[in-house]
């Protein structure tokens, strides 16, 4: 089961990197530092992951030029 959680975490982090982090943190209702902590592999709660996951559905990906 831990490997499944790590896979979910990697999927979320890869999606976060393709979006504006400030917008994502705002929509998720979390502090930008908390979002950065999740991206860098620090401590977080399952609620934080859930909030980020829900915000990923709303915040569009960055346009690449």
PDB file of N, CA, C and O in Angstrom:
ATOM      1  N   UNK A   1       0.807  -1.209   0.000  1.00  0.00           N
ATOM      2  CA  UNK A   1       0.000   0.000   0.000  1.00  0.00           C
ATOM      3  C   UNK A   1       0.852   1.277   0.000  1.00  0.00           C
ATOM      4  O   UNK A   1       0.473   2.247  -0.657  1.00  0.00           O
ATOM      5  N   UNK A   2       1.982   1.314   0.708  1.00  0.00           N
ATOM      6  CA  UNK A   2       2.794   2.534   0.654  1.00  0.00           C
ATOM      7  C   UNK A   2       3.241   2.888  -0.759  1.00  0.00           C
ATOM      8  O   UNK A   2       3.356   4.068  -1.092  1.00  0.00           O
ATOM      9  N   UNK A   3       3.495   1.881  -1.595  1.00  0.00           N
ATOM     10  CA  UNK A   3       3.914   2.182  -2.963  1.00  0.00           C
ATOM     11  C   UNK A   3       2.780   2.838  -3.744  1.00  0.00           C
ATOM     12  O   UNK A   3       3.024   3.688  -4.601  1.00  0.00           O
ATOM     13  N   UNK A   4       1.545   2.447  -3.451  1.00  0.00           N
ATOM     14  CA  UNK A   4       0.389   3.062  -4.108  1.00  0.00           C
ATOM     15  C   UNK A   4       0.281   4.531  -3.696  1.00  0.00           C
ATOM     16  O   UNK A   4       0.000   5.390  -4.533  1.00  0.00           O
ATOM     17  N   UNK A   5       0.499   4.820  -2.427  1.00  0.00           N
ATOM     18  CA  UNK A   5       0.470   6.200  -1.946  1.00  0.00           C
ATOM     19  C   UNK A   5       1.576   7.016  -2.594  1.00  0.00           C
ATOM     20  O   UNK A   5       1.350   8.160  -2.988  1.00  0.00           O
ATOM     21  N   UNK A   6       2.759   6.448  -2.709  1.00  0.00           N
ATOM     22  CA  UNK A   6       3.864   7.157  -3.348  1.00  0.00           C
ATOM     23  C   UNK A   6       3.562   7.437  -4.821  1.00  0.00           C
ATOM     24  O   UNK A   6       3.940   8.485  -5.345  1.00  0.00           O
ATOM     25  N   UNK A   7       2.882   6.503  -5.486  1.00  0.00           N
ATOM     26  CA  UNK A   7       2.512   6.704  -6.884  1.00  0.00           C
ATOM     27  C   UNK A   7       1.509   7.848  -7.015  1.00  0.00           C
ATOM     28  O   UNK A   7       1.619   8.673  -7.922  1.00  0.00           O
ATOM     29  N   UNK A   8       0.539   7.896  -6.114  1.00  0.00           N
ATOM     30  CA  UNK A   8      -0.440   8.984  -6.109  1.00  0.00           C
ATOM     31  C   UNK A   8       0.264  10.314  -5.869  1.00  0.00           C
ATOM     32  O   UNK A   8      -0.025  11.309  -6.533  1.00  0.00           O
ATOM     33  N   UNK A   9       1.190  10.321  -4.915  1.00  0.00           N
ATOM     34  CA  UNK A   9       1.947  11.534  -4.613  1.00  0.00           C
ATOM     35  C   UNK A   9       2.742  11.998  -5.835  1.00  0.00           C
ATOM     36  O   UNK A   9       2.745  13.187  -6.156  1.00  0.00           O
ATOM     37  N   UNK A  10       3.412  11.071  -6.517  1.00  0.00           N
ATOM     38  CA  UNK A  10       4.176  11.435  -7.719  1.00  0.00           C
ATOM     39  C   UNK A  10       3.270  11.988  -8.812  1.00  0.00           C
ATOM     40  O   UNK A  10       3.638  12.943  -9.496  1.00  0.00           O
ATOM     41  N   UNK A  11       2.086  11.395  -8.983  1.00  0.00           N
ATOM     42  CA  UNK A  11       1.141  11.885  -9.991  1.00  0.00           C
ATOM     43  C   UNK A  11       0.690  13.305  -9.673  1.00  0.00           C
ATOM     44  O   UNK A  11       0.623  14.156 -10.560  1.00  0.00           O
ATOM     45  N   UNK A  12       0.384  13.554  -8.410  1.00  0.00           N
ATOM     46  CA  UNK A  12      -0.060  14.885  -7.994  1.00  0.00           C
ATOM     47  C   UNK A  12       1.060  15.898  -8.191  1.00  0.00           C
ATOM     48  O   UNK A  12       0.820  16.990  -8.704  1.00  0.00           O
ATOM     49  N   UNK A  13       2.277  15.551  -7.791  1.00  0.00           N
ATOM     50  CA  UNK A  13       3.407  16.469  -7.925  1.00  0.00           C
ATOM     51  C   UNK A  13       3.664  16.788  -9.397  1.00  0.00           C
ATOM     52  O   UNK A  13       3.929  17.940  -9.739  1.00  0.00           O
ATOM     53  N   UNK A  14       3.589  15.794 -10.264  1.00  0.00           N
ATOM     54  CA  UNK A  14       3.831  16.053 -11.689  1.00  0.00           C
ATOM     55  C   UNK A  14       2.767  16.979 -12.265  1.00  0.00           C
ATOM     56  O   UNK A  14       3.062  17.792 -13.142  1.00  0.00           O
ATOM     57  N   UNK A  15       1.536  16.865 -11.783  1.00  0.00           N
ATOM     58  CA  UNK A  15       0.475  17.757 -12.248  1.00  0.00           C
ATOM     59  C   UNK A  15       0.632  19.161 -11.671  1.00  0.00           C
ATOM     60  O   UNK A  15       0.359  20.149 -12.353  1.00  0.00           O
ATOM     61  N   UNK A  16       1.072  19.252 -10.415  1.00  0.00           N
ATOM     62  CA  UNK A  16       1.283  20.555  -9.780  1.00  0.00           C
ATOM     63  C   UNK A  16       2.347  21.347 -10.543  1.00  0.00           C
ATOM     64  O   UNK A  16       2.216  22.559 -10.713  1.00  0.00           O
ATOM     65  N   UNK A  17       3.382  20.675 -10.992  1.00  0.00           N
ATOM     66  CA  UNK A  17       4.473  21.358 -11.686  1.00  0.00           C
ATOM     67  C   UNK A  17       4.039  21.957 -13.022  1.00  0.00           C
ATOM     68  O   UNK A  17       4.719  22.831 -13.559  1.00  0.00           O
ATOM     69  N   UNK A  18       2.917  21.494 -13.559  1.00  0.00           N
ATOM     70  CA  UNK A  18       2.418  22.018 -14.831  1.00  0.00           C
ATOM     71  C   UNK A  18       1.389  23.123 -14.647  1.00  0.00           C
ATOM     72  O   UNK A  18       0.772  23.566 -15.616  1.00  0.00           O
ATOM     73  N   UNK A  19       1.199  23.575 -13.398  1.00  0.00           N
ATOM     74  CA  UNK A  19       0.203  24.603 -13.113  1.00  0.00           C
ATOM     75  C   UNK A  19       0.815  25.749 -12.317  1.00  0.00           C
ATOM     76  O   UNK A  19       1.903  25.619 -11.756  1.00  0.00           O
ATOM     77  N   UNK A  20       0.105  26.868 -12.277  1.00  0.00           N
ATOM     78  CA  UNK A  20       0.530  28.012 -11.483  1.00  0.00           C
ATOM     79  C   UNK A  20       0.327  27.651 -10.006  1.00  0.00           C
ATOM     80  O   UNK A  20      -0.803  27.438  -9.568  1.00  0.00           O
ATOM     81  N   UNK A  21       1.409  27.584  -9.252  1.00  0.00           N
ATOM     82  CA  UNK A  21       1.325  27.124  -7.860  1.00  0.00           C
ATOM     83  C   UNK A  21       0.536  28.075  -6.971  1.00  0.00           C
ATOM     84  O   UNK A  21      -0.170  27.633  -6.064  1.00  0.00           O
ATOM     85  N   UNK A  22       0.648  29.378  -7.222  1.00  0.00           N
ATOM     86  CA  UNK A  22      -0.088  30.342  -6.403  1.00  0.00           C
ATOM     87  C   UNK A  22      -1.592  30.166  -6.605  1.00  0.00           C
ATOM     88  O   UNK A  22      -2.351  30.178  -5.636  1.00  0.00           O
ATOM     89  N   UNK A  23      -2.027  30.004  -7.853  1.00  0.00           N
ATOM     90  CA  UNK A  23      -3.444  29.772  -8.131  1.00  0.00           C
ATOM     91  C   UNK A  23      -3.913  28.461  -7.520  1.00  0.00           C
ATOM     92  O   UNK A  23      -5.001  28.382  -6.951  1.00  0.00           O
ATOM     93  N   UNK A  24      -3.087  27.444  -7.643  1.00  0.00           N
ATOM     94  CA  UNK A  24      -3.444  26.127  -7.115  1.00  0.00           C
ATOM     95  C   UNK A  24      -3.592  26.165  -5.597  1.00  0.00           C
ATOM     96  O   UNK A  24      -4.546  25.609  -5.053  1.00  0.00           O
ATOM     97  N   UNK A  25      -2.657  26.818  -4.912  1.00  0.00           N
ATOM     98  CA  UNK A  25      -2.735  26.919  -3.452  1.00  0.00           C
ATOM     99  C   UNK A  25      -3.968  27.711  -3.037  1.00  0.00           C
ATOM    100  O   UNK A  25      -4.633  27.361  -2.062  1.00  0.00           O
ATOM    101  N   UNK A  26      -4.275  28.777  -3.775  1.00  0.00           N
ATOM    102  CA  UNK A  26      -5.442  29.602  -3.459  1.00  0.00           C
ATOM    103  C   UNK A  26      -6.733  28.794  -3.600  1.00  0.00           C
ATOM    104  O   UNK A  26      -7.584  28.822  -2.711  1.00  0.00           O
ATOM    105  N   UNK A  27      -6.878  28.082  -4.705  1.00  0.00           N
ATOM    106  CA  UNK A  27      -8.090  27.285  -4.938  1.00  0.00           C
ATOM    107  C   UNK A  27      -8.195  26.151  -3.924  1.00  0.00           C
ATOM    108  O   UNK A  27      -9.290  25.826  -3.465  1.00  0.00           O
ATOM    109  N   UNK A  28      -7.063  25.551  -3.574  1.00  0.00           N
ATOM    110  CA  UNK A  28      -7.068  24.449  -2.612  1.00  0.00           C
ATOM    111  C   UNK A  28      -7.308  24.933  -1.182  1.00  0.00           C
ATOM    112  O   UNK A  28      -7.656  24.144  -0.304  1.00  0.00           O
ATOM    113  N   UNK A  29      -7.120  26.236  -0.953  1.00  0.00           N
ATOM    114  CA  UNK A  29      -7.319  26.768   0.391  1.00  0.00           C
ATOM    115  C   UNK A  29      -6.182  26.422   1.328  1.00  0.00           C
ATOM    116  O   UNK A  29      -6.385  26.276   2.534  1.00  0.00           O
ATOM    117  N   UNK A  30      -4.981  26.289   0.775  1.00  0.00           N
ATOM    118  CA  UNK A  30      -3.811  25.986   1.592  1.00  0.00           C
ATOM    119  C   UNK A  30      -2.759  27.058   1.345  1.00  0.00           C
ATOM    120  O   UNK A  30      -2.818  27.792   0.359  1.00  0.00           O
ATOM    121  N   UNK A  31      -1.806  27.135   2.248  1.00  0.00           N
ATOM    122  CA  UNK A  31      -0.721  28.108   2.118  1.00  0.00           C
ATOM    123  C   UNK A  31       0.236  27.638   1.033  1.00  0.00           C
ATOM    124  O   UNK A  31       0.426  26.437   0.840  1.00  0.00           O
ATOM    125  N   UNK A  32       0.829  28.579   0.334  1.00  0.00           N
ATOM    126  CA  UNK A  32       1.776  28.255  -0.733  1.00  0.00           C
ATOM    127  C   UNK A  32       2.947  27.433  -0.201  1.00  0.00           C
ATOM    128  O   UNK A  32       3.446  26.548  -0.896  1.00  0.00           O
ATOM    129  N   UNK A  33       3.386  27.712   1.013  1.00  0.00           N
ATOM    130  CA  UNK A  33       4.483  26.931   1.615  1.00  0.00           C
ATOM    131  C   UNK A  33       4.085  25.472   1.815  1.00  0.00           C
ATOM    132  O   UNK A  33       4.916  24.574   1.679  1.00  0.00           O
ATOM    133  N   UNK A  34       2.812  25.237   2.139  1.00  0.00           N
ATOM    134  CA  UNK A  34       2.323  23.868   2.309  1.00  0.00           C
ATOM    135  C   UNK A  34       2.376  23.125   0.981  1.00  0.00           C
ATOM    136  O   UNK A  34       2.792  21.968   0.925  1.00  0.00           O
ATOM    137  N   UNK A  35       1.952  23.794  -0.088  1.00  0.00           N
ATOM    138  CA  UNK A  35       2.020  23.194  -1.413  1.00  0.00           C
ATOM    139  C   UNK A  35       3.467  22.879  -1.787  1.00  0.00           C
ATOM    140  O   UNK A  35       3.754  21.817  -2.341  1.00  0.00           O
ATOM    141  N   UNK A  36       4.363  23.794  -1.486  1.00  0.00           N
ATOM    142  CA  UNK A  36       5.774  23.577  -1.789  1.00  0.00           C
ATOM    143  C   UNK A  36       6.334  22.411  -0.982  1.00  0.00           C
ATOM    144  O   UNK A  36       7.178  21.663  -1.474  1.00  0.00           O
ATOM    145  N   UNK A  37       5.870  22.255   0.249  1.00  0.00           N
ATOM    146  CA  UNK A  37       6.327  21.148   1.095  1.00  0.00           C
ATOM    147  C   UNK A  37       5.906  19.799   0.499  1.00  0.00           C
ATOM    148  O   UNK A  37       6.671  18.835   0.543  1.00  0.00           O
ATOM    149  N   UNK A  38       4.696  19.733  -0.053  1.00  0.00           N
ATOM    150  CA  UNK A  38       4.234  18.501  -0.699  1.00  0.00           C
ATOM    151  C   UNK A  38       5.102  18.208  -1.927  1.00  0.00           C
ATOM    152  O   UNK A  38       5.507  17.067  -2.147  1.00  0.00           O
ATOM    153  N   UNK A  39       5.380  19.232  -2.716  1.00  0.00           N
ATOM    154  CA  UNK A  39       6.188  19.059  -3.932  1.00  0.00           C
ATOM    155  C   UNK A  39       7.599  18.591  -3.593  1.00  0.00           C
ATOM    156  O   UNK A  39       8.172  17.771  -4.311  1.00  0.00           O
ATOM    157  N   UNK A  40       8.160  19.109  -2.502  1.00  0.00           N
ATOM    158  CA  UNK A  40       9.539  18.767  -2.158  1.00  0.00           C
ATOM    159  C   UNK A  40       9.650  17.486  -1.324  1.00  0.00           C
ATOM    160  O   UNK A  40      10.751  17.102  -0.928  1.00  0.00           O
ATOM    161  N   UNK A  41       8.536  16.832  -1.058  1.00  0.00           N
ATOM    162  CA  UNK A  41       8.583  15.554  -0.349  1.00  0.00           C
ATOM    163  C   UNK A  41       8.552  15.672   1.154  1.00  0.00           C
ATOM    164  O   UNK A  41       8.934  14.729   1.847  1.00  0.00           O
ATOM    165  N   UNK A  42       8.108  16.806   1.688  1.00  0.00           N
ATOM    166  CA  UNK A  42       8.034  16.999   3.137  1.00  0.00           C
ATOM    167  C   UNK A  42       6.769  16.390   3.725  1.00  0.00           C
ATOM    168  O   UNK A  42       6.071  15.617   3.069  1.00  0.00           O
ATOM    169  N   UNK A  43       6.486  16.751   4.968  1.00  0.00           N
ATOM    170  CA  UNK A  43       5.316  16.217   5.663  1.00  0.00           C
ATOM    171  C   UNK A  43       4.045  16.928   5.211  1.00  0.00           C
ATOM    172  O   UNK A  43       4.057  18.126   4.929  1.00  0.00           O
ATOM    173  N   UNK A  44       2.953  16.177   5.145  1.00  0.00           N
ATOM    174  CA  UNK A  44       1.655  16.716   4.774  1.00  0.00           C
ATOM    175  C   UNK A  44       0.582  15.756   5.284  1.00  0.00           C
ATOM    176  O   UNK A  44       0.886  14.641   5.707  1.00  0.00           O
ATOM    177  N   UNK A  45      -0.667  16.196   5.241  1.00  0.00           N
ATOM    178  CA  UNK A  45      -1.766  15.338   5.675  1.00  0.00           C
ATOM    179  C   UNK A  45      -2.525  14.829   4.449  1.00  0.00           C
ATOM    180  O   UNK A  45      -2.370  15.357   3.348  1.00  0.00           O
ATOM    181  N   UNK A  46      -3.335  13.812   4.651  1.00  0.00           N
ATOM    182  CA  UNK A  46      -4.152  13.290   3.560  1.00  0.00           C
ATOM    183  C   UNK A  46      -5.164  14.331   3.103  1.00  0.00           C
ATOM    184  O   UNK A  46      -5.514  14.387   1.924  1.00  0.00           O
ATOM    185  N   UNK A  47      -5.632  15.150   4.031  1.00  0.00           N
ATOM    186  CA  UNK A  47      -6.573  16.212   3.669  1.00  0.00           C
ATOM    187  C   UNK A  47      -5.910  17.196   2.702  1.00  0.00           C
ATOM    188  O   UNK A  47      -6.546  17.668   1.760  1.00  0.00           O
ATOM    189  N   UNK A  48      -4.648  17.499   2.935  1.00  0.00           N
ATOM    190  CA  UNK A  48      -3.914  18.396   2.042  1.00  0.00           C
ATOM    191  C   UNK A  48      -3.828  17.805   0.642  1.00  0.00           C
ATOM    192  O   UNK A  48      -4.066  18.499  -0.346  1.00  0.00           O
ATOM    193  N   UNK A  49      -3.485  16.513   0.559  1.00  0.00           N
ATOM    194  CA  UNK A  49      -3.428  15.865  -0.750  1.00  0.00           C
ATOM    195  C   UNK A  49      -4.792  15.903  -1.436  1.00  0.00           C
ATOM    196  O   UNK A  49      -4.877  16.142  -2.641  1.00  0.00           O
ATOM    197  N   UNK A  50      -5.855  15.668  -0.674  1.00  0.00           N
ATOM    198  CA  UNK A  50      -7.204  15.682  -1.233  1.00  0.00           C
ATOM    199  C   UNK A  50      -7.547  17.072  -1.757  1.00  0.00           C
ATOM    200  O   UNK A  50      -8.107  17.204  -2.845  1.00  0.00           O
ATOM    201  N   UNK A  51      -7.217  18.104  -0.993  1.00  0.00           N
ATOM    202  CA  UNK A  51      -7.501  19.480  -1.428  1.00  0.00           C
ATOM    203  C   UNK A  51      -6.748  19.824  -2.713  1.00  0.00           C
ATOM    204  O   UNK A  51      -7.297  20.452  -3.618  1.00  0.00           O
ATOM    205  N   UNK A  52      -5.485  19.404  -2.778  1.00  0.00           N
ATOM    206  CA  UNK A  52      -4.692  19.665  -3.979  1.00  0.00           C
ATOM    207  C   UNK A  52      -5.286  18.918  -5.164  1.00  0.00           C
ATOM    208  O   UNK A  52      -5.400  19.463  -6.262  1.00  0.00           O
ATOM    209  N   UNK A  53      -5.663  17.668  -4.931  1.00  0.00           N
ATOM    210  CA  UNK A  53      -6.246  16.862  -5.996  1.00  0.00           C
ATOM    211  C   UNK A  53      -7.518  17.496  -6.552  1.00  0.00           C
ATOM    212  O   UNK A  53      -7.737  17.495  -7.764  1.00  0.00           O
ATOM    213  N   UNK A  54      -8.359  18.038  -5.667  1.00  0.00           N
ATOM    214  CA  UNK A  54      -9.586  18.702  -6.113  1.00  0.00           C
ATOM    215  C   UNK A  54      -9.270  19.996  -6.862  1.00  0.00           C
ATOM    216  O   UNK A  54      -9.927  20.311  -7.854  1.00  0.00           O
ATOM    217  N   UNK A  55      -8.279  20.740  -6.400  1.00  0.00           N
ATOM    218  CA  UNK A  55      -7.908  21.992  -7.061  1.00  0.00           C
ATOM    219  C   UNK A  55      -7.314  21.739  -8.440  1.00  0.00           C
ATOM    220  O   UNK A  55      -7.454  22.572  -9.336  1.00  0.00           O
ATOM    221  N   UNK A  56      -6.652  20.597  -8.620  1.00  0.00           N
ATOM    222  CA  UNK A  56      -6.078  20.263  -9.923  1.00  0.00           C
ATOM    223  C   UNK A  56      -7.158  20.144 -11.000  1.00  0.00           C
ATOM    224  O   UNK A  56      -6.894  20.367 -12.182  1.00  0.00           O
ATOM    225  N   UNK A  57      -8.361  19.794 -10.585  1.00  0.00           N
ATOM    226  CA  UNK A  57      -9.470  19.670 -11.539  1.00  0.00           C
ATOM    227  C   UNK A  57      -9.958  21.036 -12.016  1.00  0.00           C
ATOM    228  O   UNK A  57     -10.575  21.145 -13.076  1.00  0.00           O
ATOM    229  N   UNK A  58      -9.680  22.079 -11.228  1.00  0.00           N
ATOM    230  CA  UNK A  58     -10.203  23.422 -11.522  1.00  0.00           C
ATOM    231  C   UNK A  58      -9.163  24.303 -12.195  1.00  0.00           C
ATOM    232  O   UNK A  58      -9.474  24.998 -13.162  1.00  0.00           O
ATOM    233  N   UNK A  59      -7.926  24.281 -11.693  1.00  0.00           N
ATOM    234  CA  UNK A  59      -6.878  25.166 -12.191  1.00  0.00           C
ATOM    235  C   UNK A  59      -6.333  24.614 -13.508  1.00  0.00           C
ATOM    236  O   UNK A  59      -5.908  23.460 -13.564  1.00  0.00           O
ATOM    237  N   UNK A  60      -6.342  25.430 -14.575  1.00  0.00           N
ATOM    238  CA  UNK A  60      -5.846  24.943 -15.876  1.00  0.00           C
ATOM    239  C   UNK A  60      -4.319  24.830 -15.902  1.00  0.00           C
ATOM    240  O   UNK A  60      -3.619  25.456 -15.106  1.00  0.00           O
ATOM    241  N   UNK A  61      -3.828  24.022 -16.830  1.00  0.00           N
ATOM    242  CA  UNK A  61      -2.379  23.891 -17.011  1.00  0.00           C
ATOM    243  C   UNK A  61      -1.824  25.171 -17.615  1.00  0.00           C
ATOM    244  O   UNK A  61      -2.520  25.906 -18.315  1.00  0.00           O
ATOM    245  N   UNK A  62      -0.546  25.421 -17.323  1.00  0.00           N
ATOM    246  CA  UNK A  62       0.124  26.595 -17.895  1.00  0.00           C
ATOM    247  C   UNK A  62       0.290  26.376 -19.394  1.00  0.00           C
ATOM    248  O   UNK A  62       0.484  25.256 -19.864  1.00  0.00           O
ATOM    249  N   UNK A  63       0.206  27.490 -20.131  1.00  0.00           N
ATOM    250  CA  UNK A  63       0.443  27.410 -21.565  1.00  0.00           C
ATOM    251  C   UNK A  63       1.943  27.491 -21.809  1.00  0.00           C
ATOM    252  O   UNK A  63       2.630  28.336 -21.236  1.00  0.00           O
ATOM    253  N   UNK A  64       2.439  26.617 -22.653  1.00  0.00           N
ATOM    254  CA  UNK A  64       3.858  26.597 -22.988  1.00  0.00           C
ATOM    255  C   UNK A  64       4.028  27.233 -24.367  1.00  0.00           C
ATOM    256  O   UNK A  64       3.380  26.831 -25.333  1.00  0.00           O
ATOM    257  N   UNK A  65       4.898  28.218 -24.441  1.00  0.00           N
ATOM    258  CA  UNK A  65       5.110  28.908 -25.723  1.00  0.00           C
ATOM    259  C   UNK A  65       6.365  28.429 -26.383  1.00  0.00           C
ATOM    260  O   UNK A  65       6.708  28.895 -27.470  1.00  0.00           O
TER     261      UNK A  65
END
